Amino acid sequence: MDFLRHTFAVHVLQKWISQEADLTAMIPMLSTYMGHNTVRSTARYLRLTSEVYPDLMKKVESSCAYVIPEVNNEGN
């Protein structure tokens, strides 16, 4: 199920970037749509993207890095 959620989040993000959408407004909506209580929960899916789509993540981070917090996996 995580694979499907990650794929969905990546495709939505790609679409928004191609449409030059305001990611600072859209990512919280994606978070709500995915059923997350916080954007931090959504960040888990979006952080994985940096390994596969580094150019996509550069665009995201340049416009709204403060919206997607760094995920700390220590202690998990």
PQR file with spaces between the fields and no chain letter, atoms N, CA, C, O and H, PARSE charges and radii, in Angstrom:
ATOM       1  N    MET     1       0.822   -1.192    0.000 -0.4000 1.5000
ATOM       2  CA   MET     1       0.000    0.000    0.000 -0.0000 2.0000
ATOM       3  C    MET     1       0.867    1.257    0.000  0.5500 1.7000
ATOM       4  O    MET     1       0.515    2.247   -0.641 -0.5500 1.4000
ATOM       5  N    ASP     2       1.999    1.230    0.712 -0.4000 1.5000
ATOM       6  CA   ASP     2       2.880    2.398    0.730 -0.0000 2.0000
ATOM       7  C    ASP     2       3.357    2.748   -0.672  0.5500 1.7000
ATOM       8  O    ASP     2       3.480    3.926   -1.009 -0.5500 1.4000
ATOM       9  H    ASP     2       2.285    0.426    1.233  0.4000 1.0000
ATOM      10  N    PHE     3       3.625    1.736   -1.491 -0.4000 1.5000
ATOM      11  CA   PHE     3       4.073    1.989   -2.857 -0.0000 2.0000
ATOM      12  C    PHE     3       3.022    2.769   -3.631  0.5500 1.7000
ATOM      13  O    PHE     3       3.351    3.710   -4.354 -0.5500 1.4000
ATOM      14  H    PHE     3       3.525    0.779   -1.218  0.4000 1.0000
ATOM      15  N    LEU     4       1.771    2.386   -3.486 -0.4000 1.5000
ATOM      16  CA   LEU     4       0.700    3.082   -4.200 -0.0000 2.0000
ATOM      17  C    LEU     4       0.540    4.517   -3.716  0.5500 1.7000
ATOM      18  O    LEU     4       0.339    5.429   -4.519 -0.5500 1.4000
ATOM      19  H    LEU     4       1.504    1.622   -2.900  0.4000 1.0000
ATOM      20  N    ARG     5       0.628    4.715   -2.420 -0.4000 1.5000
ATOM      21  CA   ARG     5       0.499    6.063   -1.862 -0.0000 2.0000
ATOM      22  C    ARG     5       1.667    6.939   -2.318  0.5500 1.7000
ATOM      23  O    ARG     5       1.473    8.107   -2.654 -0.5500 1.4000
ATOM      24  H    ARG     5       0.792    3.975   -1.767  0.4000 1.0000
ATOM      25  N    HIS     6       2.866    6.381   -2.331 -0.4000 1.5000
ATOM      26  CA   HIS     6       4.038    7.117   -2.792 -0.0000 2.0000
ATOM      27  C    HIS     6       3.882    7.471   -4.270  0.5500 1.7000
ATOM      28  O    HIS     6       4.123    8.612   -4.664 -0.5500 1.4000
ATOM      29  H    HIS     6       3.024    5.432   -2.058  0.4000 1.0000
ATOM      30  N    THR     7       3.483    6.506   -5.081 -0.4000 1.5000
ATOM      31  CA   THR     7       3.289    6.739   -6.518 -0.0000 2.0000
ATOM      32  C    THR     7       2.252    7.833   -6.748  0.5500 1.7000
ATOM      33  O    THR     7       2.447    8.714   -7.586 -0.5500 1.4000
ATOM      34  H    THR     7       3.286    5.580   -4.761  0.4000 1.0000
ATOM      35  N    PHE     8       1.161    7.776   -6.008 -0.4000 1.5000
ATOM      36  CA   PHE     8       0.115    8.786   -6.133 -0.0000 2.0000
ATOM      37  C    PHE     8       0.676   10.172   -5.801  0.5500 1.7000
ATOM      38  O    PHE     8       0.485   11.124   -6.558 -0.5500 1.4000
ATOM      39  H    PHE     8       1.003    7.060   -5.327  0.4000 1.0000
ATOM      40  N    ALA     9       1.364   10.275   -4.671 -0.4000 1.5000
ATOM      41  CA   ALA     9       1.905   11.565   -4.240 -0.0000 2.0000
ATOM      42  C    ALA     9       2.888   12.118   -5.267  0.5500 1.7000
ATOM      43  O    ALA     9       2.870   13.314   -5.558 -0.5500 1.4000
ATOM      44  H    ALA     9       1.519    9.501   -4.056  0.4000 1.0000
ATOM      45  N    VAL    10       3.740   11.266   -5.816 -0.4000 1.5000
ATOM      46  CA   VAL    10       4.726   11.702   -6.808 -0.0000 2.0000
ATOM      47  C    VAL    10       4.040   12.193   -8.075  0.5500 1.7000
ATOM      48  O    VAL    10       4.412   13.233   -8.618 -0.5500 1.4000
ATOM      49  H    VAL    10       3.755   10.294   -5.580  0.4000 1.0000
ATOM      50  N    HIS    11       3.046   11.456   -8.547 -0.4000 1.5000
ATOM      51  CA   HIS    11       2.358   11.854   -9.774 -0.0000 2.0000
ATOM      52  C    HIS    11       1.600   13.166   -9.593  0.5500 1.7000
ATOM      53  O    HIS    11       1.582   14.005  -10.494 -0.5500 1.4000
ATOM      54  H    HIS    11       2.744   10.611   -8.106  0.4000 1.0000
ATOM      55  N    VAL    12       0.986   13.341   -8.453 -0.4000 1.5000
ATOM      56  CA   VAL    12       0.289   14.598   -8.174 -0.0000 2.0000
ATOM      57  C    VAL    12       1.297   15.742   -8.137  0.5500 1.7000
ATOM      58  O    VAL    12       1.053   16.806   -8.706 -0.5500 1.4000
ATOM      59  H    VAL    12       1.000   12.660   -7.721  0.4000 1.0000
ATOM      60  N    LEU    13       2.410   15.527   -7.479 -0.4000 1.5000
ATOM      61  CA   LEU    13       3.452   16.553   -7.390 -0.0000 2.0000
ATOM      62  C    LEU    13       3.985   16.908   -8.777  0.5500 1.7000
ATOM      63  O    LEU    13       4.159   18.086   -9.088 -0.5500 1.4000
ATOM      64  H    LEU    13       2.608   14.663   -7.017  0.4000 1.0000
ATOM      65  N    GLN    14       4.241   15.913   -9.603 -0.4000 1.5000
ATOM      66  CA   GLN    14       4.714   16.162  -10.972 -0.0000 2.0000
ATOM      67  C    GLN    14       3.700   16.986  -11.754  0.5500 1.7000
ATOM      68  O    GLN    14       4.070   17.914  -12.474 -0.5500 1.4000
ATOM      69  H    GLN    14       4.100   14.956   -9.351  0.4000 1.0000
ATOM      70  N    LYS    15       2.443   16.654  -11.616 -0.4000 1.5000
ATOM      71  CA   LYS    15       1.389   17.381  -12.322 -0.0000 2.0000
ATOM      72  C    LYS    15       1.360   18.841  -11.883  0.5500 1.7000
ATOM      73  O    LYS    15       1.290   19.738  -12.723 -0.5500 1.4000
ATOM      74  H    LYS    15       2.142   15.900  -11.031  0.4000 1.0000
ATOM      75  N    TRP    16       1.413   19.085  -10.583 -0.4000 1.5000
ATOM      76  CA   TRP    16       1.372   20.447  -10.067 -0.0000 2.0000
ATOM      77  C    TRP    16       2.572   21.254  -10.538  0.5500 1.7000
ATOM      78  O    TRP    16       2.439   22.429  -10.881 -0.5500 1.4000
ATOM      79  H    TRP    16       1.469   18.356   -9.901  0.4000 1.0000
ATOM      80  N    ILE    17       3.740   20.628  -10.555 -0.4000 1.5000
ATOM      81  CA   ILE    17       4.940   21.338  -11.000 -0.0000 2.0000
ATOM      82  C    ILE    17       4.814   21.691  -12.474  0.5500 1.7000
ATOM      83  O    ILE    17       5.177   22.796  -12.876 -0.5500 1.4000
ATOM      84  H    ILE    17       3.848   19.674  -10.276  0.4000 1.0000
ATOM      85  N    SER    18       4.307   20.775  -13.280 -0.4000 1.5000
ATOM      86  CA   SER    18       4.145   21.069  -14.712 -0.0000 2.0000
ATOM      87  C    SER    18       3.117   22.172  -14.941  0.5500 1.7000
ATOM      88  O    SER    18       3.196   22.900  -15.930 -0.5500 1.4000
ATOM      89  H    SER    18       4.012   19.877  -12.954  0.4000 1.0000
ATOM      90  N    GLN    19       2.155   22.297  -14.033 -0.4000 1.5000
ATOM      91  CA   GLN    19       1.137   23.346  -14.123 -0.0000 2.0000
ATOM      92  C    GLN    19       1.577   24.639  -13.427  0.5500 1.7000
ATOM      93  O    GLN    19       0.849   25.632  -13.410 -0.5500 1.4000
ATOM      94  H    GLN    19       2.090   21.705  -13.230  0.4000 1.0000
ATOM      95  N    GLU    20       2.789   24.601  -12.852 -0.4000 1.5000
ATOM      96  CA   GLU    20       3.328   25.728  -12.090 -0.0000 2.0000
ATOM      97  C    GLU    20       2.389   26.159  -10.964  0.5500 1.7000
ATOM      98  O    GLU    20       2.207   27.349  -10.706 -0.5500 1.4000
ATOM      99  H    GLU    20       3.380   23.794  -12.866  0.4000 1.0000
ATOM     100  N    ALA    21       1.803   25.174  -10.307 -0.4000 1.5000
ATOM     101  CA   ALA    21       0.904   25.426   -9.177 -0.0000 2.0000
ATOM     102  C    ALA    21       1.707   25.930   -7.973  0.5500 1.7000
ATOM     103  O    ALA    21       2.913   25.703   -7.879 -0.5500 1.4000
ATOM     104  H    ALA    21       1.951   24.207  -10.517  0.4000 1.0000
ATOM     105  N    ASP    22       1.029   26.603   -7.072 -0.4000 1.5000
ATOM     106  CA   ASP    22       1.642   27.089   -5.835 -0.0000 2.0000
ATOM     107  C    ASP    22       1.748   25.914   -4.867  0.5500 1.7000
ATOM     108  O    ASP    22       0.768   25.545   -4.218 -0.5500 1.4000
ATOM     109  H    ASP    22       0.049   26.787   -7.148  0.4000 1.0000
ATOM     110  N    LEU    23       2.931   25.333   -4.773 -0.4000 1.5000
ATOM     111  CA   LEU    23       3.111   24.130   -3.955 -0.0000 2.0000
ATOM     112  C    LEU    23       2.902   24.394   -2.472  0.5500 1.7000
ATOM     113  O    LEU    23       2.498   23.492   -1.738 -0.5500 1.4000
ATOM     114  H    LEU    23       3.727   25.632   -5.300  0.4000 1.0000
ATOM     115  N    THR    24       3.167   25.609   -2.022 -0.4000 1.5000
ATOM     116  CA   THR    24       2.944   25.904   -0.606 -0.0000 2.0000
ATOM     117  C    THR    24       1.468   25.811   -0.250  0.5500 1.7000
ATOM     118  O    THR    24       1.121   25.540    0.900 -0.5500 1.4000
ATOM     119  H    THR    24       3.495   26.341   -2.618  0.4000 1.0000
ATOM     120  N    ALA    25       0.606   26.031   -1.219 -0.4000 1.5000
ATOM     121  CA   ALA    25      -0.831   25.899   -0.987 -0.0000 2.0000
ATOM     122  C    ALA    25      -1.311   24.479   -1.278  0.5500 1.7000
ATOM     123  O    ALA    25      -2.245   23.995   -0.638 -0.5500 1.4000
ATOM     124  H    ALA    25       0.888   26.251   -2.153  0.4000 1.0000
ATOM     125  N    MET    26      -0.688   23.826   -2.222 -0.4000 1.5000
ATOM     126  CA   MET    26      -1.179   22.529   -2.680 -0.0000 2.0000
ATOM     127  C    MET    26      -0.756   21.356   -1.797  0.5500 1.7000
ATOM     128  O    MET    26      -1.531   20.419   -1.605 -0.5500 1.4000
ATOM     129  H    MET    26       0.071   24.219   -2.741  0.4000 1.0000
ATOM     130  N    ILE    27       0.454   21.397   -1.263 -0.4000 1.5000
ATOM     131  CA   ILE    27       0.926   20.255   -0.465 -0.0000 2.0000
ATOM     132  C    ILE    27       0.069   20.026    0.775  0.5500 1.7000
ATOM     133  O    ILE    27      -0.221   18.871    1.084 -0.5500 1.4000
ATOM     134  H    ILE    27       1.083   22.158   -1.419  0.4000 1.0000
ATOM     135  N    PRO    28      -0.352   21.054    1.502 -0.5600 1.5000
ATOM     136  CA   PRO    28      -1.275   20.791    2.616  0.2800 2.0000
ATOM     137  C    PRO    28      -2.599   20.157    2.151  0.5500 1.7000
ATOM     138  O    PRO    28      -3.195   19.362    2.876 -0.5500 1.4000
ATOM     139  N    MET    29      -3.050   20.510    0.949 -0.4000 1.5000
ATOM     140  CA   MET    29      -4.268   19.872    0.429 -0.0000 2.0000
ATOM     141  C    MET    29      -4.014   18.411    0.099  0.5500 1.7000
ATOM     142  O    MET    29      -4.876   17.563    0.328 -0.5500 1.4000
ATOM     143  H    MET    29      -2.566   21.156    0.360  0.4000 1.0000
ATOM     144  N    LEU    30      -2.834   18.111   -0.439 -0.4000 1.5000
ATOM     145  CA   LEU    30      -2.474   16.716   -0.699 -0.0000 2.0000
ATOM     146  C    LEU    30      -2.453   15.937    0.611  0.5500 1.7000
ATOM     147  O    LEU    30      -2.930   14.804    0.680 -0.5500 1.4000
ATOM     148  H    LEU    30      -2.134   18.800   -0.625  0.4000 1.0000
ATOM     149  N    SER    31      -1.907   16.543    1.626 -0.4000 1.5000
ATOM     150  CA   SER    31      -1.841   15.914    2.939 -0.0000 2.0000
ATOM     151  C    SER    31      -3.240   15.554    3.448  0.5500 1.7000
ATOM     152  O    SER    31      -3.475   14.445    3.927 -0.5500 1.4000
ATOM     153  H    SER    31      -1.520   17.463    1.570  0.4000 1.0000
ATOM     154  N    THR    32      -4.148   16.502    3.334 -0.4000 1.5000
ATOM     155  CA   THR    32      -5.535   16.256    3.764 -0.0000 2.0000
ATOM     156  C    THR    32      -6.179   15.177    2.914  0.5500 1.7000
ATOM     157  O    THR    32      -6.851   14.289    3.438 -0.5500 1.4000
ATOM     158  H    THR    32      -3.957   17.403    2.944  0.4000 1.0000
ATOM     159  N    TYR    33      -5.979   15.249    1.612 -0.4000 1.5000
ATOM     160  CA   TYR    33      -6.563   14.269    0.695 -0.0000 2.0000
ATOM     161  C    TYR    33      -6.072   12.853    1.007  0.5500 1.7000
ATOM     162  O    TYR    33      -6.831   11.889    0.909 -0.5500 1.4000
ATOM     163  H    TYR    33      -5.433   15.970    1.186  0.4000 1.0000
ATOM     164  N    MET    34      -4.804   12.740    1.381 -0.4000 1.5000
ATOM     165  CA   MET    34      -4.236   11.431    1.691 -0.0000 2.0000
ATOM     166  C    MET    34      -4.626   10.945    3.086  0.5500 1.7000
ATOM     167  O    MET    34      -4.281    9.832    3.481 -0.5500 1.4000
ATOM     168  H    MET    34      -4.188   13.523    1.461  0.4000 1.0000
ATOM     169  N    GLY    35      -5.355   11.794    3.836 -0.4000 1.5000
ATOM     170  CA   GLY    35      -5.832   11.386    5.149 -0.0000 2.0000
ATOM     171  C    GLY    35      -4.834   11.613    6.268  0.5500 1.7000
ATOM     172  O    GLY    35      -4.976   11.046    7.351 -0.5500 1.4000
ATOM     173  H    GLY    35      -5.635   12.698    3.515  0.4000 1.0000
ATOM     174  N    HIS    36      -3.830   12.434    6.020 -0.4000 1.5000
ATOM     175  CA   HIS    36      -2.830   12.710    7.039 -0.0000 2.0000
ATOM     176  C    HIS    36      -3.282   13.866    7.926  0.5500 1.7000
ATOM     177  O    HIS    36      -3.969   14.783    7.475 -0.5500 1.4000
ATOM     178  H    HIS    36      -3.714   12.895    5.140  0.4000 1.0000
ATOM     179  N    ASN    37      -2.895   13.807    9.159 -0.4000 1.5000
ATOM     180  CA   ASN    37      -3.214   14.881   10.102 -0.0000 2.0000
ATOM     181  C    ASN    37      -2.262   16.056    9.978  0.5500 1.7000
ATOM     182  O    ASN    37      -2.609   17.183   10.332 -0.5500 1.4000
ATOM     183  H    ASN    37      -2.337   13.062    9.525  0.4000 1.0000
ATOM     184  N    THR    38      -1.061   15.797    9.476 -0.4000 1.5000
ATOM     185  CA   THR    38      -0.058   16.850    9.341 -0.0000 2.0000
ATOM     186  C    THR    38       0.667   16.713    8.007  0.5500 1.7000
ATOM     187  O    THR    38       0.654   15.650    7.387 -0.5500 1.4000
ATOM     188  H    THR    38      -0.779   14.881    9.188  0.4000 1.0000
ATOM     189  N    VAL    39       1.298   17.800    7.575 -0.4000 1.5000
ATOM     190  CA   VAL    39       2.118   17.767    6.366 -0.0000 2.0000
ATOM     191  C    VAL    39       3.342   16.882    6.601  0.5500 1.7000
ATOM     192  O    VAL    39       3.865   16.272    5.669 -0.5500 1.4000
ATOM     193  H    VAL    39       1.308   18.663    8.079  0.4000 1.0000
ATOM     194  N    ARG    40       3.781   16.820    7.827 -0.4000 1.5000
ATOM     195  CA   ARG    40       4.931   15.956    8.166 -0.0000 2.0000
ATOM     196  C    ARG    40       4.663   14.497    7.780  0.5500 1.7000
ATOM     197  O    ARG    40       5.575   13.800    7.336 -0.5500 1.4000
ATOM     198  H    ARG    40       3.356   17.315    8.585  0.4000 1.0000
ATOM     199  N    SER    41       3.457   14.046    7.940 -0.4000 1.5000
ATOM     200  CA   SER    41       3.118   12.678    7.546 -0.0000 2.0000
ATOM     201  C    SER    41       3.239   12.499    6.037  0.5500 1.7000
ATOM     202  O    SER    41       3.687   11.454    5.565 -0.5500 1.4000
ATOM     203  H    SER    41       2.716   14.613    8.300  0.4000 1.0000
ATOM     204  N    THR    42       2.849   13.496    5.299 -0.4000 1.5000
ATOM     205  CA   THR    42       2.942   13.451    3.841 -0.0000 2.0000
ATOM     206  C    THR    42       4.399   13.533    3.404  0.5500 1.7000
ATOM     207  O    THR    42       4.773   12.969    2.375 -0.5500 1.4000
ATOM     208  H    THR    42       2.485   14.345    5.682  0.4000 1.0000
ATOM     209  N    ALA    43       5.211   14.223    4.171 -0.4000 1.5000
ATOM     210  CA   ALA    43       6.628   14.375    3.840 -0.0000 2.0000
ATOM     211  C    ALA    43       7.315   13.027    3.693  0.5500 1.7000
ATOM     212  O    ALA    43       8.261   12.890    2.917 -0.5500 1.4000
ATOM     213  H    ALA    43       4.908   14.681    5.007  0.4000 1.0000
ATOM     214  N    ARG    44       6.853   12.050    4.421 -0.4000 1.5000
ATOM     215  CA   ARG    44       7.434   10.708    4.331 -0.0000 2.0000
ATOM     216  C    ARG    44       7.384   10.214    2.891  0.5500 1.7000
ATOM     217  O    ARG    44       8.356    9.638    2.402 -0.5500 1.4000
ATOM     218  H    ARG    44       6.085   12.161    5.052  0.4000 1.0000
ATOM     219  N    TYR    45       6.289   10.426    2.223 -0.4000 1.5000
ATOM     220  CA   TYR    45       6.137    9.983    0.838 -0.0000 2.0000
ATOM     221  C    TYR    45       6.912   10.871   -0.122  0.5500 1.7000
ATOM     222  O    TYR    45       7.460   10.388   -1.113 -0.5500 1.4000
ATOM     223  H    TYR    45       5.500   10.894    2.620  0.4000 1.0000
ATOM     224  N    LEU    46       6.960   12.144    0.161 -0.4000 1.5000
ATOM     225  CA   LEU    46       7.643   13.069   -0.734 -0.0000 2.0000
ATOM     226  C    LEU    46       9.153   13.004   -0.583  0.5500 1.7000
ATOM     227  O    LEU    46       9.864   13.219   -1.564 -0.5500 1.4000
ATOM     228  H    LEU    46       6.515   12.536    0.966  0.4000 1.0000
ATOM     229  N    ARG    47       9.669   12.718    0.595 -0.4000 1.5000
ATOM     230  CA   ARG    47      11.112   12.602    0.805 -0.0000 2.0000
ATOM     231  C    ARG    47      11.681   11.436    0.008  0.5500 1.7000
ATOM     232  O    ARG    47      12.794   11.536   -0.508 -0.5500 1.4000
ATOM     233  H    ARG    47       9.091   12.542    1.392  0.4000 1.0000
ATOM     234  N    LEU    48      10.958   10.349   -0.104 -0.4000 1.5000
ATOM     235  CA   LEU    48      11.416    9.210   -0.890 -0.0000 2.0000
ATOM     236  C    LEU    48      11.633    9.609   -2.338  0.5500 1.7000
ATOM     237  O    LEU    48      12.431    8.990   -3.043 -0.5500 1.4000
ATOM     238  H    LEU    48      10.053   10.268    0.315  0.4000 1.0000
ATOM     239  N    THR    49      10.942   10.619   -2.776 -0.4000 1.5000
ATOM     240  CA   THR    49      11.007   11.076   -4.154 -0.0000 2.0000
ATOM     241  C    THR    49      12.385   11.609   -4.517  0.5500 1.7000
ATOM     242  O    THR    49      12.800   11.498   -5.671 -0.5500 1.4000
ATOM     243  H    THR    49      10.294   11.121   -2.203  0.4000 1.0000
ATOM     244  N    SER    50      13.092   12.175   -3.571 -0.4000 1.5000
ATOM     245  CA   SER    50      14.392   12.779   -3.866 -0.0000 2.0000
ATOM     246  C    SER    50      15.386   11.761   -4.408  0.5500 1.7000
ATOM     247  O    SER    50      16.288   12.124   -5.164 -0.5500 1.4000
ATOM     248  H    SER    50      12.755   12.265   -2.634  0.4000 1.0000
ATOM     249  N    GLU    51      15.239   10.505   -4.038 -0.4000 1.5000
ATOM     250  CA   GLU    51      16.142    9.473   -4.536 -0.0000 2.0000
ATOM     251  C    GLU    51      15.837    9.131   -5.991  0.5500 1.7000
ATOM     252  O    GLU    51      16.750    8.831   -6.761 -0.5500 1.4000
ATOM     253  H    GLU    51      14.507   10.210   -3.424  0.4000 1.0000
ATOM     254  N    VAL    52      14.584    9.174   -6.366 -0.4000 1.5000
ATOM     255  CA   VAL    52      14.159    8.747   -7.690 -0.0000 2.0000
ATOM     256  C    VAL    52      14.045    9.919   -8.663  0.5500 1.7000
ATOM     257  O    VAL    52      14.359    9.786   -9.846 -0.5500 1.4000
ATOM     258  H    VAL    52      13.843    9.418   -5.741  0.4000 1.0000
ATOM     259  N    TYR    53      13.592   11.064   -8.157 -0.4000 1.5000
ATOM     260  CA   TYR    53      13.360   12.236   -8.992 -0.0000 2.0000
ATOM     261  C    TYR    53      14.079   13.458   -8.411  0.5500 1.7000
ATOM     262  O    TYR    53      13.432   14.384   -7.922 -0.5500 1.4000
ATOM     263  H    TYR    53      13.337   11.172   -7.196  0.4000 1.0000
ATOM     264  N    PRO    54      15.408   13.462   -8.462 -0.5600 1.5000
ATOM     265  CA   PRO    54      16.117   14.573   -7.824  0.2800 2.0000
ATOM     266  C    PRO    54      15.769   15.938   -8.421  0.5500 1.7000
ATOM     267  O    PRO    54      15.706   16.926   -7.689 -0.5500 1.4000
ATOM     268  N    ASP    55      15.543   16.012   -9.733 -0.4000 1.5000
ATOM     269  CA   ASP    55      15.200   17.299  -10.352 -0.0000 2.0000
ATOM     270  C    ASP    55      13.850   17.792   -9.861  0.5500 1.7000
ATOM     271  O    ASP    55      13.671   18.989   -9.638 -0.5500 1.4000
ATOM     272  H    ASP    55      15.595   15.210  -10.328  0.4000 1.0000
ATOM     273  N    LEU    56      12.909   16.892   -9.693 -0.4000 1.5000
ATOM     274  CA   LEU    56      11.585   17.245   -9.196 -0.0000 2.0000
ATOM     275  C    LEU    56      11.700   17.810   -7.784  0.5500 1.7000
ATOM     276  O    LEU    56      11.084   18.828   -7.469 -0.5500 1.4000
ATOM     277  H    LEU    56      13.055   15.919   -9.874  0.4000 1.0000
ATOM     278  N    MET    57      12.476   17.162   -6.946 -0.4000 1.5000
ATOM     279  CA   MET    57      12.605   17.610   -5.570 -0.0000 2.0000
ATOM     280  C    MET    57      13.347   18.945   -5.475  0.5500 1.7000
ATOM     281  O    MET    57      13.069   19.736   -4.574 -0.5500 1.4000
ATOM     282  H    MET    57      12.977   16.335   -7.202  0.4000 1.0000
ATOM     283  N    LYS    58      14.283   19.208   -6.386 -0.4000 1.5000
ATOM     284  CA   LYS    58      14.958   20.510   -6.380 -0.0000 2.0000
ATOM     285  C    LYS    58      13.942   21.627   -6.593  0.5500 1.7000
ATOM     286  O    LYS    58      14.015   22.671   -5.944 -0.5500 1.4000
ATOM     287  H    LYS    58      14.508   18.565   -7.119  0.4000 1.0000
ATOM     288  N    LYS    59      12.994   21.405   -7.504 -0.4000 1.5000
ATOM     289  CA   LYS    59      11.966   22.412   -7.763 -0.0000 2.0000
ATOM     290  C    LYS    59      11.065   22.587   -6.542  0.5500 1.7000
ATOM     291  O    LYS    59      10.720   23.710   -6.174 -0.5500 1.4000
ATOM     292  H    LYS    59      12.935   20.557   -8.031  0.4000 1.0000
ATOM     293  N    VAL    60      10.693   21.485   -5.925 -0.4000 1.5000
ATOM     294  CA   VAL    60       9.836   21.548   -4.741 -0.0000 2.0000
ATOM     295  C    VAL    60      10.554   22.277   -3.608  0.5500 1.7000
ATOM     296  O    VAL    60       9.991   23.178   -2.987 -0.5500 1.4000
ATOM     297  H    VAL    60      10.974   20.573   -6.224  0.4000 1.0000
ATOM     298  N    GLU    61      11.778   21.888   -3.349 -0.4000 1.5000
ATOM     299  CA   GLU    61      12.517   22.474   -2.232 -0.0000 2.0000
ATOM     300  C    GLU    61      12.834   23.950   -2.453  0.5500 1.7000
ATOM     301  O    GLU    61      12.919   24.718   -1.495 -0.5500 1.4000
ATOM     302  H    GLU    61      12.235   21.156   -3.853  0.4000 1.0000
ATOM     303  N    SER    62      13.011   24.347   -3.711 -0.4000 1.5000
ATOM     304  CA   SER    62      13.307   25.761   -3.960 -0.0000 2.0000
ATOM     305  C    SER    62      12.094   26.646   -3.698  0.5500 1.7000
ATOM     306  O    SER    62      12.238   27.828   -3.389 -0.5500 1.4000
ATOM     307  H    SER    62      12.942   23.722   -4.490  0.4000 1.0000
ATOM     308  N    SER    63      10.901   26.072   -3.822 -0.4000 1.5000
ATOM     309  CA   SER    63       9.706   26.895   -3.627 -0.0000 2.0000
ATOM     310  C    SER    63       9.078   26.742   -2.249  0.5500 1.7000
ATOM     311  O    SER    63       8.429   27.670   -1.765 -0.5500 1.4000
ATOM     312  H    SER    63      10.784   25.111   -4.074  0.4000 1.0000
ATOM     313  N    CYS    64       9.254   25.602   -1.614 -0.4000 1.5000
ATOM     314  CA   CYS    64       8.560   25.420   -0.329 -0.0000 2.0000
ATOM     315  C    CYS    64       9.260   24.424    0.590  0.5500 1.7000
ATOM     316  O    CYS    64       8.605   23.557    1.168 -0.5500 1.4000
ATOM     317  H    CYS    64       9.781   24.848   -2.007  0.4000 1.0000
ATOM     318  N    ALA    65      10.555   24.532    0.733 -0.4000 1.5000
ATOM     319  CA   ALA    65      11.301   23.607    1.591 -0.0000 2.0000
ATOM     320  C    ALA    65      10.812   23.631    3.031  0.5500 1.7000
ATOM     321  O    ALA    65      10.849   22.610    3.718 -0.5500 1.4000
ATOM     322  H    ALA    65      11.087   25.236    0.264  0.4000 1.0000
ATOM     323  N    TYR    66      10.357   24.783    3.491 -0.4000 1.5000
ATOM     324  CA   TYR    66       9.908   24.890    4.874 -0.0000 2.0000
ATOM     325  C    TYR    66       8.594   24.145    5.121  0.5500 1.7000
ATOM     326  O    TYR    66       8.252   23.869    6.271 -0.5500 1.4000
ATOM     327  H    TYR    66      10.327   25.613    2.933  0.4000 1.0000
ATOM     328  N    VAL    67       7.861   23.821    4.068 -0.4000 1.5000
ATOM     329  CA   VAL    67       6.590   23.107    4.219 -0.0000 2.0000
ATOM     330  C    VAL    67       6.832   21.623    4.432  0.5500 1.7000
ATOM     331  O    VAL    67       6.069   20.959    5.135 -0.5500 1.4000
ATOM     332  H    VAL    67       8.138   24.046    3.134  0.4000 1.0000
ATOM     333  N    ILE    68       7.889   21.102    3.828 -0.4000 1.5000
ATOM     334  CA   ILE    68       8.202   19.675    3.922 -0.0000 2.0000
ATOM     335  C    ILE    68       9.386   19.522    4.863  0.5500 1.7000
ATOM     336  O    ILE    68      10.532   19.681    4.442 -0.5500 1.4000
ATOM     337  H    ILE    68       8.509   21.641    3.257  0.4000 1.0000
ATOM     338  N    PRO    69       9.130   19.219    6.120 -0.5600 1.5000
ATOM     339  CA   PRO    69      10.227   19.119    7.082  0.2800 2.0000
ATOM     340  C    PRO    69      11.093   17.900    6.835  0.5500 1.7000
ATOM     341  O    PRO    69      10.636   16.906    6.269 -0.5500 1.4000
ATOM     342  N    GLU    70      12.332   17.977    7.258 -0.4000 1.5000
ATOM     343  CA   GLU    70      13.241   16.854    7.163 -0.0000 2.0000
ATOM     344  C    GLU    70      12.708   15.735    8.058  0.5500 1.7000
ATOM     345  O    GLU    70      12.289   15.983    9.188 -0.5500 1.4000
ATOM     346  H    GLU    70      12.704   18.784    7.717  0.4000 1.0000
ATOM     347  N    VAL    71      12.727   14.516    7.550 -0.4000 1.5000
ATOM     348  CA   VAL    71      12.228   13.377    8.309 -0.0000 2.0000
ATOM     349  C    VAL    71      13.399   12.750    9.046  0.5500 1.7000
ATOM     350  O    VAL    71      14.422   12.425    8.443 -0.5500 1.4000
ATOM     351  H    VAL    71      13.067   14.315    6.631  0.4000 1.0000
ATOM     352  N    ASN    72      13.244   12.582   10.355 -0.4000 1.5000
ATOM     353  CA   ASN    72      14.278   11.995   11.185 -0.0000 2.0000
ATOM     354  C    ASN    72      13.900   10.545   11.441  0.5500 1.7000
ATOM     355  O    ASN    72      12.930   10.264   12.144 -0.5500 1.4000
ATOM     356  H    ASN    72      12.414   12.846   10.845  0.4000 1.0000
ATOM     357  N    ASN    73      14.668    9.623   10.867 -0.4000 1.5000
ATOM     358  CA   ASN    73      14.376    8.198   11.016 -0.0000 2.0000
ATOM     359  C    ASN    73      15.127    7.553   12.171  0.5500 1.7000
ATOM     360  O    ASN    73      15.032    6.341   12.366 -0.5500 1.4000
ATOM     361  H    ASN    73      15.457    9.851   10.295  0.4000 1.0000
ATOM     362  N    GLU    74      15.857    8.323   12.925 -0.4000 1.5000
ATOM     363  CA   GLU    74      16.578    7.776   14.076 -0.0000 2.0000
ATOM     364  C    GLU    74      15.606    7.268   15.115  0.5500 1.7000
ATOM     365  O    GLU    74      14.617    7.927   15.435 -0.5500 1.4000
ATOM     366  H    GLU    74      15.934    9.307   12.767  0.4000 1.0000
ATOM     367  N    GLY    75      15.890    6.107   15.631 -0.4000 1.5000
ATOM     368  CA   GLY    75      15.044    5.557   16.676 -0.0000 2.0000
ATOM     369  C    GLY    75      13.880    4.747   16.133  0.5500 1.7000
ATOM     370  O    GLY    75      13.081    4.228   16.912 -0.5500 1.4000
ATOM     371  H    GLY    75      16.693    5.571   15.371  0.4000 1.0000
ATOM     372  N    ASN    76      13.761    4.625   14.804 -0.4000 1.5000
ATOM     373  CA   ASN    76      12.695    3.807   14.202 -0.0000 2.0000
ATOM     374  C    ASN    76      13.193    2.440   13.869  0.5500 1.7000
ATOM     375  O    ASN    76      12.437    1.615   13.357 -0.5500 1.4000
ATOM     376  H    ASN    76      14.410    5.046   14.171  0.4000 1.0000
